[in-house]
């Protein structure tokens, strides 16, 4: 697993533990006490590191290549998941994954950005940056969910929509704008979880929701810290400064009223324990699904979503 820069002291302890275990096994020597002592040190250090993270470090965690992706979380959370493909107009965009499954007694439509875990998969998934056909696939399936009265759950994890020439020629801005408009009027509840990196309109294209949750080490912003630093300081290396000023971490996003709550992650981040992270998401989403099941007036669902976004921001005259 990739080690982040601030995790280096912790990784050194883990390597020491592995060496002692191997020595104990091969040399038939009882080193259990020494191993337990170093494991205790590692646990203490891990807690120290992860209870005092800077926004820049949280950005690194949100982008960790071993962080659980949408497709894997769908299969961990849902039963009988069936993936659906295509926008019925151009092609199937691998940067958006979607399908139908059961969360306990609830049949739901799930849609999410999909990054890769290595170079080959990242290229195939376009680093989680959807083309217009990805957003049109998402909208087609949202409309299908609405037709069959299925709640919609979306997972956000993208640096942003793909800005390439072909994407712009096929109407990238229009595709996102249409999603925003259509999602605002959906008659079924929409629940969104930012599982990693939430970037700009590329994230919001599947994020106009009744409930928005942030994973503990996820980020949500109109621009990346590097992009902001490039504009303000003409130096992307100053992203440490902008990551703090942008207020992009989960507690900041909740405090600003953009998200509803934070979903706790396993100690060290979701990339250490996919099953535990999936269980935490499942618990929160299931609670909302049970609550929305009792609402029969679709106008209330639409109005809740409208008011949620209408109340964002501060105005002065």
Secondary structure, DSSP 4 states (H G I P E B T S, - for coil): -PPPGGGHHHHHHHHHHHHHHHHHHHTT---HHHHHHHHHHHHHHHHHHHTS--HHHHHHHHT-TTSPPHHHHHHHH-EEEEEE---SSS---TTEEEEEEEETTEEEEEEEE---SSHHHHHHTGGG---HHHHHHHHHHHHHHHHTT-EEEEEEEES-S---HHHHHTTHHHHHHHHHHHHHT-SS-EEEEEEEEEEHHHHHTT---SEEEEETT-EEESS-HHHHHHHHHS-GGGHHHHHHHTT-BHHHHHHTTSSSEEE---TT-GGG-HHHHHHHHHHHHHHHHHHHHT---HHHHHHHHHHHHHT-S----
